[in-house]
Amino acid sequence: MKVKFSKSATKTSSFIGDRYKTEYIVDLGNGEFATFQYQDYSSKINWGEREVIIKPNLKHFTIIDYNIIEDGDSIGRIKKSGWTHIAPKIEITNCEVYKFKKNKTTLFKYLFDSSNYSIQIENSNETIQYHFHKGKYFHNEWGNQRHKALDGEIELQENSLFIALIGFLLIELMLEDE
């Protein structure tokens, strides 16, 4: 199954936090959509009747991981790589573990075609592929690589859409590190 997505942003009046509240809109076909919103390291997923919140866990002003919360209950977490540069991973309470992997590219593509990305989230049973293009900065302002529009598609199995939506947080963290 392939679904298309796009990322847009609205400007905030935040002085200390993010200048933008970003939103991914995923076209599921048949007039159905799912959204992923991100601002100040917190996220919200809306998909049909489901609403999931992803909040950072802090220790001494540093994010150590993220809690995935649905209906007030923790259903998993995202382990962040931090300074060790170990790939981040998504752990769901039913013992599913998905690892993030950025597909390697040639030096030429890295230097001259750095706006096209191919990444994946995988476990032992399946692989979710993201292919996207990084466009212009929002509102023609310079800033972090996260502050650019994205358009792309996800290749996945039908039953793994929830994990694919959580994967947008990993994309945001990857772009922030660039």
SESESE-899437 format. One record per residue (C-alpha): residue number from 0; residue in three letters; x, y, z. Coordinates in Angstrom, 2 decimals, decimal comma. Layout:
<atoms>
ATOM    n  res        u        v        w
ATOM  NUM  Ala        X        Y        Z
...
</atoms>
This chain:
<atoms>
ATOM    n  res        u        v        w
ATOM    0  Met     0,00     0,00     0,00
ATOM    1  Lys     1,25     3,50    -0,82
ATOM    2  Val    -0,06     6,70     0,75
ATOM    3  Lys     0,93    10,29    -0,02
ATOM    4  Phe     1,74    12,95     2,56
ATOM    5  Ser     2,59    16,62     2,72
ATOM    6  Lys     3,93    18,86     5,47
ATOM    7  Ser     2,85    22,43     6,07
ATOM    8  Ala     3,17    24,88     8,94
ATOM    9  Thr     1,45    27,77    10,65
ATOM   10  Lys     3,43    30,48    12,34
ATOM   11  Thr     3,16    30,73    16,13
ATOM   12  Ser     3,68    33,69    18,38
ATOM   13  Ser     5,98    31,69    20,64
ATOM   14  Phe     8,97    33,65    21,90
ATOM   15  Ile    10,90    30,73    23,40
ATOM   16  Gly     9,54    27,65    21,62
ATOM   17  Asp     9,03    26,67    18,00
ATOM   18  Arg     8,31    29,41    15,49
ATOM   19  Tyr     6,08    26,98    13,60
ATOM   20  Lys     3,47    24,37    14,36
ATOM   21  Thr     4,01    21,76    11,66
ATOM   22  Glu     1,38    19,41    10,36
ATOM   23  Tyr     1,65    16,32     8,17
ATOM   24  Ile    -1,49    15,41     6,26
ATOM   25  Val    -1,67    11,82     5,02
ATOM   26  Asp    -4,14    11,02     2,24
ATOM   27  Leu    -5,47     7,53     2,96
ATOM   28  Gly    -7,73     7,45    -0,11
ATOM   29  Asn   -11,54     7,29    -0,15
ATOM   30  Gly   -11,65    10,83     1,24
ATOM   31  Glu   -10,00     9,80     4,51
ATOM   32  Phe    -7,07    11,66     6,06
ATOM   33  Ala    -4,78    11,28     9,07
ATOM   34  Thr    -2,79    14,12    10,63
ATOM   35  Phe     0,40    14,39    12,64
ATOM   36  Gln     1,04    17,72    14,41
ATOM   37  Tyr     4,37    18,72    15,96
ATOM   38  Gln     5,32    21,70    18,10
ATOM   39  Asp     7,82    22,17    20,93
ATOM   40  Tyr     8,86    18,48    20,89
ATOM   41  Ser     5,29    17,28    21,52
ATOM   42  Ser     3,12    15,59    18,91
ATOM   43  Lys    -0,50    14,68    18,30
ATOM   44  Ile    -1,83    12,08    15,87
ATOM   45  Asn    -5,44    12,12    14,68
ATOM   46  Trp    -6,57     9,15    12,64
ATOM   47  Gly   -10,25     8,29    12,42
ATOM   48  Glu   -11,51     8,10    16,00
ATOM   49  Arg    -8,01     7,70    17,47
ATOM   50  Glu    -6,06    10,50    19,10
ATOM   51  Val    -2,54     9,76    20,28
ATOM   52  Ile    -0,21    12,17    22,09
ATOM   53  Ile     3,58    11,85    22,09
ATOM   54  Lys     5,30    13,74    24,91
ATOM   55  Pro     8,98    14,07    25,76
ATOM   56  Asn    10,42    12,78    29,06
ATOM   57  Leu    12,92    15,24    30,48
ATOM   58  Lys    15,84    14,69    32,81
ATOM   59  His    17,97    17,69    33,76
ATOM   60  Phe    16,54    19,74    30,85
ATOM   61  Thr    17,40    17,00    28,35
ATOM   62  Ile    14,93    14,81    26,43
ATOM   63  Ile    15,73    11,19    27,24
ATOM   64  Asp    12,82     9,55    25,38
ATOM   65  Tyr     9,18    10,09    24,37
ATOM   66  Asn     5,98     8,53    25,79
ATOM   67  Ile     3,25     7,46    23,37
ATOM   68  Ile    -0,11     8,00    25,10
ATOM   69  Glu    -3,60     6,98    23,99
ATOM   70  Asp    -6,69     7,51    26,18
ATOM   71  Gly    -4,45     8,46    29,12
ATOM   72  Asp    -2,49     5,18    29,00
ATOM   73  Ser     1,10     4,74    27,84
ATOM   74  Ile     1,15     2,40    24,84
ATOM   75  Gly     4,83     2,71    24,02
ATOM   76  Arg     7,85     4,94    23,81
ATOM   77  Ile    10,42     6,26    21,41
ATOM   78  Lys    14,04     5,92    22,43
ATOM   79  Lys    16,01     8,88    21,18
ATOM   80  Ser    19,55     8,51    19,89
ATOM   81  Gly    21,12    11,48    21,68
ATOM   82  Trp    24,86    12,02    21,48
ATOM   83  Thr    25,57     8,31    20,94
ATOM   84  His    24,16     8,41    17,38
ATOM   85  Ile    22,50     5,05    17,83
ATOM   86  Ala    19,44     4,87    15,59
ATOM   87  Pro    16,23     5,85    17,40
ATOM   88  Lys    13,58     3,18    17,82
ATOM   89  Ile     9,86     2,89    18,50
ATOM   90  Glu     8,83     0,40    21,21
ATOM   91  Ile     5,13    -0,51    21,45
ATOM   92  Thr     3,81    -2,26    24,58
ATOM   93  Asn     2,86    -5,42    22,66
ATOM   94  Cys     6,63    -6,05    22,27
ATOM   95  Glu     6,96    -4,60    18,78
ATOM   96  Val    10,24    -2,74    18,20
ATOM   97  Tyr    10,84    -0,67    15,07
ATOM   98  Lys    14,27     0,76    14,25
ATOM   99  Phe    14,90     3,90    12,23
ATOM  100  Lys    17,31     3,76     9,31
ATOM  101  Lys    18,34     6,47     6,87
ATOM  102  Asn    19,14     4,87     3,52
ATOM  103  Lys    22,70     5,65     2,50
ATOM  104  Thr    23,38     7,77    -0,53
ATOM  105  Thr    26,42     8,51    -2,63
ATOM  106  Leu    28,65    11,46    -1,81
ATOM  107  Phe    27,57    13,16    -5,05
ATOM  108  Lys    23,87    12,90    -4,14
ATOM  109  Tyr    24,60    14,05    -0,60
ATOM  110  Leu    26,36    17,19    -1,84
ATOM  111  Phe    24,24    18,08    -4,87
ATOM  112  Asp    20,83    16,46    -4,32
ATOM  113  Ser    20,35    16,77    -0,57
ATOM  114  Ser    16,64    17,59    -0,82
ATOM  115  Asn    15,53    14,01    -1,66
ATOM  116  Tyr    15,30    11,49     1,18
ATOM  117  Ser    14,70     7,78     1,51
ATOM  118  Ile    14,37     6,42     5,05
ATOM  119  Gln    12,76     3,40     6,67
ATOM  120  Ile    11,44     2,05     9,92
ATOM  121  Glu    11,75    -1,71    10,22
ATOM  122  Asn    11,30    -4,64    12,52
ATOM  123  Ser    11,77    -8,36    11,91
ATOM  124  Asn     8,42    -8,70    10,07
ATOM  125  Glu     8,03    -5,54     8,00
ATOM  126  Thr     9,62    -2,42     6,57
ATOM  127  Ile     7,96     0,97     6,23
ATOM  128  Gln     9,60     3,12     3,54
ATOM  129  Tyr     9,38     6,92     3,37
ATOM  130  His    10,41     8,76     0,19
ATOM  131  Phe    10,13    12,55     0,28
ATOM  132  His    11,37    15,80    -1,14
ATOM  133  Lys    12,36    18,74     1,03
ATOM  134  Gly    11,07    22,00    -0,48
ATOM  135  Lys    11,28    25,68     0,39
ATOM  136  Tyr    11,37    27,24     3,84
ATOM  137  Phe     8,01    28,17     5,33
ATOM  138  His     7,02    31,79     4,75
ATOM  139  Asn    10,35    32,41     2,92
ATOM  140  Glu    12,23    32,57     6,23
ATOM  141  Trp    15,55    30,87     6,93
ATOM  142  Gly    15,92    28,47     9,80
ATOM  143  Asn    16,32    24,86    10,76
ATOM  144  Gln    15,90    22,16     8,09
ATOM  145  Arg    12,69    21,22     9,93
ATOM  146  His    11,20    24,50     8,74
ATOM  147  Lys    10,83    23,33     5,15
ATOM  148  Ala     7,83    21,92     3,33
ATOM  149  Leu     7,86    18,19     2,54
ATOM  150  Asp     6,01    16,11    -0,03
ATOM  151  Gly     6,31    12,37    -0,33
ATOM  152  Glu     4,88     8,91    -0,03
ATOM  153  Ile     5,00     5,99     2,37
ATOM  154  Glu     5,16     2,33     1,33
ATOM  155  Leu     3,63     0,15     4,03
ATOM  156  Gln     1,36    -2,73     4,89
ATOM  157  Glu    -2,23    -1,73     5,71
ATOM  158  Asn    -1,97    -2,76     9,35
ATOM  159  Ser     1,16    -0,65     9,99
ATOM  160  Leu    -0,29     2,84     9,34
ATOM  161  Phe    -0,21     3,68    13,06
ATOM  162  Ile     3,57     3,05    13,27
ATOM  163  Ala     4,07     5,02    10,03
ATOM  164  Leu     2,31     8,03    11,61
ATOM  165  Ile     4,54     7,81    14,70
ATOM  166  Gly     7,52     7,72    12,33
ATOM  167  Phe     6,92    11,37    11,42
ATOM  168  Leu     8,41    12,31    14,81
ATOM  169  Leu    11,61    10,51    13,81
ATOM  170  Ile    11,66    12,48    10,56
ATOM  171  Glu    11,30    15,74    12,51
ATOM  172  Leu    14,16    14,77    14,85
ATOM  173  Met    16,35    13,77    11,89
ATOM  174  Leu    15,73    17,09    10,10
ATOM  175  Glu    16,42    19,03    13,29
ATOM  176  Asp    19,83    17,38    13,59
ATOM  177  Glu    20,83    18,43    10,08
</atoms>
